[in-house]
Amino acid sequence: MAVFRVDSMARATFALLASFVFAATPLLLLGLSYLGVLVILMMIMEMVVMAVFMIMLMMNPAGLMPMTMVHNQRGSLLIAGGTFAVLAPGVFLVDWPQRQGEPPPDVTYRLGEALMGSHMLVMLVIGLGLFATIVSAVVLSHPRGRYDRFGDDLRGRPADDPIRGSVG
């Protein structure tokens, strides 16, 4: 709820981070400490990267200027309420399966094997490659920095923007 109640992108980012941390709490409560901590660390890095790009590229400083985070509020409330009304009875109407057998001694290891198998090293390399690609794409597509229009002296006013029609 906080993501939609705050009035800036930066605050919404950190509210979303808090919700992801709270979503990892059941993993910790189930004794899956590795997965819980992994989810928390992954979400922290994801939201921090999003905040850094927001500060770097948004027109308003750090996404802190007031703005609405909800579009078509009536329509979205109607869709959300209808979806809940259709899906919620399933909790009571569906026959839930019974457990068969005992869980393996190391649930985290078995889950990792089931998800990744022998491809963990490949996924680590792909992750690094994707991160390098994202950083390279931003550097190449945004040749000017945020403060280029001020030149070497950031205190100079008015800004001497080399490209006319820009923000400064």
C-alpha positions in Angstrom: 0.0 0.0 0.0 2.8 2.4 0.8 4.1 2.2 -2.8 0.9 3.8 -4.0 0.4 6.2 -1.0 3.7 8.1 -1.2 4.1 10.9 -3.7 7.5 10.4 -5.3 9.3 7.7 -7.2 12.2 7.6 -4.7 9.9 7.0 -1.7 7.9 4.4 -3.7 11.2 2.6 -4.5 12.1 2.2 -0.9 8.5 1.3 0.1 8.8 -1.5 -2.6 12.1 -2.6 -1.1 10.4 -2.8 2.4 7.6 -4.9 0.9 10.1 -7.3 -0.7 12.0 -7.7 2.5 8.7 -8.5 4.3 7.9 -11.0 1.5 11.2 -12.8 2.3 10.3 -13.1 6.0 8.2 -16.4 5.5 11.3 -18.0 4.0 13.3 -17.1 7.1 10.5 -18.3 9.3 10.4 -21.7 7.5 14.0 -22.2 8.2 15.2 -21.5 4.7 17.8 -18.9 5.9 19.9 -19.1 2.7 17.0 -18.4 0.4 15.5 -15.7 2.7 18.8 -13.8 2.9 19.4 -14.3 -0.8 16.0 -12.8 -1.6 16.6 -9.9 0.8 20.0 -9.1 -0.7 18.8 -9.5 -4.2 15.9 -7.1 -3.6 18.2 -4.6 -1.8 20.6 -4.5 -4.8 17.7 -4.3 -7.3 16.1 -1.3 -5.6 19.4 0.5 -5.0 20.3 0.1 -8.7 16.8 1.5 -9.5 17.3 4.4 -7.2 20.7 5.2 -8.6 19.4 5.2 -12.2 16.5 7.3 -11.0 18.8 9.9 -9.5 21.0 9.8 -12.6 18.4 10.1 -15.3 15.1 11.6 -14.0 14.3 15.1 -14.8 13.3 15.9 -11.2 16.1 15.5 -8.6 16.1 11.9 -7.2 12.5 11.4 -8.1 11.5 13.4 -5.0 9.1 15.9 -6.6 5.4 15.1 -5.9 3.7 13.0 -8.4 0.8 10.5 -8.5 1.7 6.9 -8.5 -1.8 5.7 -9.5 -3.4 5.9 -12.9 -7.0 5.1 -13.6 -7.7 4.6 -9.9 -11.4 3.6 -10.3 -10.6 1.1 -13.0 -7.7 -0.5 -11.2 -9.8 -0.8 -8.0 -12.6 -2.4 -10.0 -10.2 -4.9 -11.6 -8.5 -5.7 -8.3 -11.8 -6.2 -6.5 -13.2 -8.4 -9.3 -10.0 -10.5 -9.4 -10.1 -11.0 -5.6 -13.8 -11.9 -5.7 -13.2 -14.5 -8.4 -10.0 -16.1 -6.9 -10.7 -15.9 -3.1 -13.4 -18.6 -3.1 -10.9 -21.0 -4.5 -9.2 -21.1 -1.1 -12.2 -22.8 0.3 -13.5 -24.8 -2.7 -10.3 -26.5 -3.9 -9.2 -29.8 -2.4 -5.7 -29.3 -1.1 -3.2 -32.1 -1.6 -1.9 -34.2 1.3 1.8 -34.6 2.0 3.3 -37.9 0.9 6.6 -38.9 2.3 9.0 -36.9 4.4 10.9 -33.7 3.3 14.6 -34.3 2.4 17.2 -33.5 5.1 18.5 -30.4 3.3 15.6 -28.6 1.8 17.6 -25.6 0.6 20.1 -27.8 -1.4 17.3 -29.8 -2.9 15.4 -26.7 -4.0 18.6 -25.2 -5.5 19.2 -28.4 -7.4 15.6 -28.5 -8.6 15.7 -24.9 -9.8 19.2 -24.7 -11.3 20.6 -28.2 -11.7 24.1 -28.0 -13.1 23.6 -24.5 -14.6 24.5 -22.4 -11.6 27.9 -21.3 -13.0 26.3 -20.4 -16.4 23.6 -18.3 -14.6 26.3 -16.4 -12.6 28.2 -15.6 -15.8 25.0 -14.6 -17.6 24.1 -12.3 -14.6 27.4 -10.5 -14.8 27.1 -10.2 -18.6 23.6 -8.7 -18.2 24.8 -6.2 -15.6 27.7 -5.1 -17.8 25.3 -4.8 -20.8 22.9 -2.6 -18.8 25.7 -0.3 -17.6 27.2 -0.1 -21.1 23.8 0.7 -22.7 23.2 3.5 -20.2 26.7 5.0 -20.7 26.4 4.8 -24.5 22.9 6.1 -24.7 23.3 9.0 -22.3 26.5 10.8 -23.5 25.9 13.8 -21.3 26.0 13.7 -17.6 23.4 15.3 -15.3 25.6 18.4 -14.7 27.2 18.9 -18.2 25.4 22.1 -18.8 27.2 23.8 -15.9 30.7 22.9 -17.2 33.6 22.6 -14.8 32.2 25.1 -12.3 28.9 23.6 -10.9 28.1 26.9 -9.2 27.9 28.9 -12.4 24.4 30.4 -13.0 22.8 30.6 -15.4 23.8 27.3 -16.9 25.8 27.6 -20.2 24.2 24.6 -21.9 26.1 23.6 -25.1 22.9 22.0 -26.4 20.1 24.6 -26.7 16.6 23.7 -25.6 17.8 21.4 -22.8 16.7 21.7 -19.2 19.2 24.4 -18.1 
